[in-house]
Amino acid sequence: MTSYDQEKPIATGVPVHAPMVPWSTGLCGCFDDGNNCCLTCWCPCITFGQTSEIIDRGSSSCGANGALYALIGVFTGCSWIYSCMYRTKFRQLYNLEGSSCNDCLTHFCCTPCALCQEYRELKNKGFDVPLGWHGNMERDTGVVATAPPSAYGNMNR
């Protein structure tokens, strides 16, 4: 057995985790993007819908998530619970610093600031958030989804 063989690390089956990454902007950096700050103050369901579609990688729609967020808010006043779950999912997806408890406190105490921070984070990661997941994928790949040609021509008389 050579000395090289003795220095090899032993595989233990324990995954190696990358270190947590800090958020690119602070929680109170809302005025870095005044348009989004205004939109989120007046209609947070739109910002939530836009960011959640990207977090879900297009498996849910902006409209459905935003409507559900608004309905939960109207009927229970607890839409922050729904958005808190997405913040946790978002952090885990991008390995961002924080904890589930922190996410809940952030959304409970200042939902608009949290939604704006998530929006800015996606923007800083290169997403054009209003385009949604599919729009960003089309933009990045250059493949435009088009409808197939009609099987029947126009009826002329």
Disulfide bonds with the S-S distance in Angstrom:
none
